[in-house]
Amino acid sequence: MLSQILAITGLNLRTLPERRGASAATLFGIAGVVAVFVGVLSIAEGFRAAMRSTGAEDIALVMRTGTDSEMMSGIGRDDTEVVKQAPGVLRDAKGPIASAELFVIVDLPKRSTGSEANVPLRGVQARAMAARTGLKLVAGRMFAPGKNEIIAGASAAREFTGLDLGRTLRWGRNEWTVVGIFTAGGTVAESELWCDAAVLQPAYQRGNTFQSVRAKLASPGEFQRFKDALTADPRLEVQVQRESEYLATQSQTLTQIIQGLGTIIAVLMGIGAVFGALNTMYSAVSARTREIGTLRALGFGSGPLVVSVLVESMVLAALGGALGAGFAWLAFDGF
C-alpha cells in the first residue's frame, strides 16, 4: 500500500503544472489567509514590543484619580509642582527631573498613501528629555520656549508628509515650524511630535492644566515612597504608576482588539480557502477520471488513490502557507 501511495503521489505532483489554474487557486488562497493572520499578529506584537521597550522602572507617571489614560486625565499647575517636589524624584543642579505634559491629536497625510492619520502633538516642559530614557536629537535643535516650534519623532518623520526640517505646518489658527528630529530607541515616543507645553495650552484652550506628570526617580526602589507621599497628600487626587506598568496596560487592550479582529478575519478567509482547496481536490479527481480508472485496472487500490489526492492538497497548502508567511515576514518584520 505504501509503495502504491508513493507512486501515485509522485505522479500527481509531477503533473501539477498541467493543472496550474486549480493548483494556483489553492496555493494563493492559503497564502492569503496565512499572510493576513501572521501580519495582524505581528502588528499586535510589534505594538506590544514598542510599548514594553518604552516603559522604564525608574520613571513614574502621575495622572488624576480614576482615569485609565492620559487623554482622560487633568491636573492643575499647582498640583504638578507638588508632584515635582515629592520625595523620591531625582534632582540635579537644575532641580527635579520631571515634566508636566499634555497632548492633542493632529492630522497629517501619510507618505505612502496620502490619506490623513492621527498623530499626537505633545506639550512638554524643559526636563522632558531628561525624564525619559534613550531620547536623543539627531537633526536640528530643540524647540525654543515660548515659540510655535516642534520636534518630530524619527518614526513620525518617516511615516508622515510635512515633518522635514524647516517645514511649516498649520493646525487650526496656529502655524508650527519643524526645528528638530529625535530618536527614542525605536519606542513609541518616536511616533509623537513635541512642543512647548506653555505654547500648546493657549493654542488649544487648555487653560492652566496638564494631563500627566512624568518624573524620573532616584532609583526604581524609590517608587513606593514617591507613590505613598502623593496618594496620602490631601491636596492631591492623583494615581501613580510606573511608566512600564501604564504602557503594558495600554498595549494589552489594543493588542487584544487587533488579535481578535485578525482572528475573525483569518477564520472567515480560512473558510473560503478550505472550500477552494476542496474544489481543487474535486477538480483533480474529476479531470483524472480516466487516469484513476486506468490505475484501478492496473491493480492500484482505492485507499492509495484517496491518500494521494489528500497528500497533493497538503503539499499545495504547505507551499501556500510558506509563501504567505514569507510575504508577512518581508512586509511586517520590525514594523
Secondary structure, 3 states (H helix, E strand, C coil): CHHHHHHHHHHHHHCHHHHHHHHHHHHHHHHHHHHHHHHHHHHHHHHHHHHHHHCCCCEEEEEECCCCCHHHCCEEHHHHHHHHCCCCECEECCEECEEEEEEEEEEEEECCCCCEEEEEEEEECCCCCCCCCCCEEEEECCCCCCCCEEEEEHHHHHHECCCCCCCEEEECCEEEEEEEEEECCCCHHHHCEEEEHHHHHHHCCCCCEECEEEEEECCHHHHHHHHHHHHCCCCCCEEEEEHHHHHHHHHHHHHHHHHHHHHHHHHHHHHHHHHHHHHHHHHHHHHCHHHHHHHHHCCCCHHHHHHHHHHHHHHHHHHHHHHHHHHHHHHHCCC
